[in-house]
């Protein structure tokens, strides 16, 4: 069974600033700032969902019923692991020593495996016995996000702004060129 994380924090900033979005829209500041700000978040979220990545450093939590051979950390690139907690056989929460596991942050998605000579501990037989808290994203600033992704976000913002009452049957950015900007960064599921 494959498990996916849930976002447990918000990015400190968006990959596109309000000023950049307004310039792209050719709008003056103050005209529709709150609306455009909401479009930035919506476009970033849509981008992240389409490519199954995290753009700006964000905390994620993954819960598992037990320890698998390797723990898959979706929404790359993975930056770090804050903690691996589990309920031991008696149901007492324990925190695994970071020396007991290795993070593969090069692979996408990332993985956690036991360190050489170590094994995952036994857990209580129950749902959500293991919780991994980790940070993923290209970095803490908008400058760390690849430019094709921020360009797609700007195109999505422009399309959503121009056509505010679009039917839900048509995507906000239907252009093949715009979607092709995401292809290199898309995570493919096996």
C-alpha positions as CSV (number, residue, x, y, z in Angstrom):
1,X,0.0,0.0,0.0
2,X,1.3,3.4,-0.9
3,X,1.0,6.3,1.6
4,X,1.1,10.0,0.7
5,X,2.0,12.8,3.1
6,X,-0.1,15.7,4.2
7,X,1.2,19.3,4.3
8,X,1.7,20.3,7.9
9,X,3.1,23.7,7.3
10,X,2.8,26.5,4.8
11,X,5.6,27.8,2.7
12,X,7.2,31.0,4.1
13,X,6.5,32.8,0.8
14,X,5.1,32.1,-2.7
15,X,7.4,31.4,-5.7
16,X,5.9,34.5,-7.4
17,X,5.6,37.8,-5.7
18,X,2.5,40.0,-5.9
19,X,4.6,42.6,-7.7
20,X,5.7,40.0,-10.4
21,X,2.1,38.8,-10.8
22,X,0.8,42.4,-11.2
23,X,3.5,43.2,-13.7
24,X,2.6,40.1,-15.6
25,X,-1.1,41.1,-15.6
26,X,-0.2,44.7,-16.4
27,X,-2.2,45.9,-13.4
28,X,-1.4,48.6,-10.9
29,X,-0.8,47.8,-7.3
30,X,-3.9,48.1,-5.1
31,X,-6.4,47.4,-7.9
32,X,-6.9,43.7,-7.1
33,X,-4.1,42.8,-4.7
34,X,-6.1,40.4,-2.5
35,X,-7.6,38.6,-5.5
36,X,-4.2,38.3,-7.3
37,X,-2.6,37.1,-4.1
38,X,-5.2,34.3,-3.9
39,X,-4.5,33.4,-7.6
40,X,-0.8,33.1,-6.8
41,X,-1.5,30.5,-4.1
42,X,-4.0,28.7,-6.3
43,X,-1.5,28.6,-9.2
44,X,1.3,27.4,-7.0
45,X,-0.9,24.7,-5.5
46,X,-2.1,23.6,-9.0
47,X,1.5,23.4,-10.1
48,X,2.6,21.4,-7.1
49,X,-0.3,18.9,-7.6
50,X,0.4,18.5,-11.3
51,X,4.1,17.7,-10.8
52,X,3.8,16.1,-7.4
53,X,6.6,18.3,-6.0
54,X,7.1,21.0,-3.4
55,X,8.3,24.4,-4.7
56,X,9.1,26.4,-1.6
57,X,10.4,24.6,1.6
58,X,7.4,23.2,3.4
59,X,6.9,20.7,6.2
60,X,5.1,17.4,5.5
61,X,3.9,14.5,7.7
62,X,3.7,11.0,6.5
63,X,1.9,8.4,8.6
64,X,2.3,4.7,8.2
65,X,0.8,1.7,9.9
66,X,4.2,0.0,10.3
67,X,7.8,0.4,9.0
68,X,8.1,-0.8,5.4
69,X,11.5,-1.8,4.0
70,X,12.0,1.8,2.7
71,X,9.9,4.8,3.6
72,X,9.0,6.8,0.4
73,X,9.0,10.5,1.0
74,X,6.8,12.0,-1.7
75,X,6.7,15.7,-2.8
76,X,10.4,16.1,-3.5
77,X,13.0,17.5,-3.4
78,X,13.4,16.3,0.1
79,X,15.6,18.6,2.2
80,X,15.7,17.1,5.6
81,X,13.9,14.8,8.1
82,X,12.8,16.4,11.4
83,X,11.7,13.3,13.1
84,X,10.7,9.6,12.8
85,X,8.3,8.8,15.6
86,X,6.6,5.5,16.3
87,X,4.4,3.7,18.8
88,X,6.4,0.8,20.2
89,X,4.9,-2.6,20.9
90,X,3.4,-1.3,24.2
91,X,1.9,1.8,22.5
92,X,4.4,4.3,23.9
93,X,5.6,7.0,21.4
94,X,9.3,6.8,20.7
95,X,11.5,9.0,18.5
96,X,14.0,7.2,16.4
97,X,17.6,8.3,16.7
98,X,18.7,10.0,13.4
99,X,21.8,7.8,13.4
100,X,19.5,4.7,13.0
101,X,18.3,5.7,9.5
102,X,19.6,7.1,6.2
103,X,18.0,9.7,4.0
104,X,18.3,9.4,0.3
105,X,17.5,13.0,-0.8
106,X,19.0,12.5,-4.2
107,X,16.3,10.1,-5.5
108,X,12.9,11.5,-6.4
109,X,10.9,10.7,-4.4
110,X,13.3,10.5,-1.5
111,X,13.6,7.5,0.8
112,X,14.4,6.6,4.4
113,X,16.1,3.2,5.1
114,X,17.6,1.8,8.2
115,X,21.3,2.7,8.7
116,X,23.8,-0.1,8.0
117,X,23.6,-2.7,10.8
118,X,20.2,-1.3,12.0
119,X,16.6,-2.4,11.5
120,X,13.3,-0.7,11.9
121,X,11.9,-1.2,15.4
122,X,8.7,-3.2,16.0
123,X,5.6,-1.1,16.3
124,X,2.2,-1.6,17.9
125,X,-0.2,-3.3,15.5
126,X,-2.5,-0.3,14.8
127,X,-3.1,2.4,12.2
128,X,-0.8,5.4,12.0
129,X,1.9,3.8,14.2
130,X,4.7,5.6,12.4
131,X,4.9,9.4,11.7
132,X,7.7,10.9,9.6
133,X,8.0,14.7,9.6
134,X,10.2,16.1,6.9
135,X,10.8,19.2,4.8
136,X,10.7,19.3,1.1
137,X,11.1,22.0,-1.6
138,X,13.6,23.7,-3.8
139,X,14.6,26.2,-1.0
140,X,13.2,28.9,1.2
141,X,13.2,31.6,-1.4
142,X,11.4,32.1,-4.7
143,X,14.8,32.4,-6.4
144,X,15.4,28.7,-5.7
145,X,12.4,27.6,-7.7
146,X,13.2,26.6,-11.4
147,X,12.2,29.3,-13.8
148,X,9.9,27.2,-16.0
149,X,7.8,26.5,-12.9
150,X,7.4,30.1,-12.0
151,X,6.7,31.0,-15.6
152,X,3.9,28.4,-15.6
153,X,2.5,29.9,-12.4
154,X,2.5,33.3,-14.1
155,X,0.7,31.9,-17.1
156,X,-1.9,30.2,-14.9
157,X,-2.4,33.4,-12.9
158,X,-2.9,35.3,-16.2
159,X,-5.4,32.8,-17.5
160,X,-7.4,32.7,-14.3
161,X,-7.4,36.5,-14.0
162,X,-8.5,37.0,-17.6
163,X,-11.2,34.4,-17.5
164,X,-12.6,34.6,-14.0
165,X,-15.9,32.7,-14.7
166,X,-14.5,29.8,-16.6
167,X,-16.4,26.5,-16.6
168,X,-14.9,23.8,-14.4
169,X,-14.8,21.5,-17.4
170,X,-11.8,23.4,-18.9
171,X,-8.5,23.7,-17.2
172,X,-7.3,27.2,-16.2
173,X,-4.2,26.9,-18.5
174,X,-5.2,24.7,-21.5
175,X,-2.2,25.6,-23.6
176,X,0.1,22.7,-24.4
177,X,3.1,25.0,-24.3
178,X,2.3,26.1,-20.7
179,X,1.8,22.5,-19.5
180,X,5.0,21.4,-21.3
181,X,6.9,23.7,-18.9
182,X,6.0,21.3,-16.1
183,X,7.0,18.1,-17.9
184,X,10.7,18.0,-16.9
185,X,9.7,18.4,-13.2
186,X,6.8,15.9,-13.1
187,X,7.2,12.9,-10.8
188,X,6.1,9.8,-12.5
189,X,4.4,7.1,-10.4
190,X,5.4,3.5,-10.9
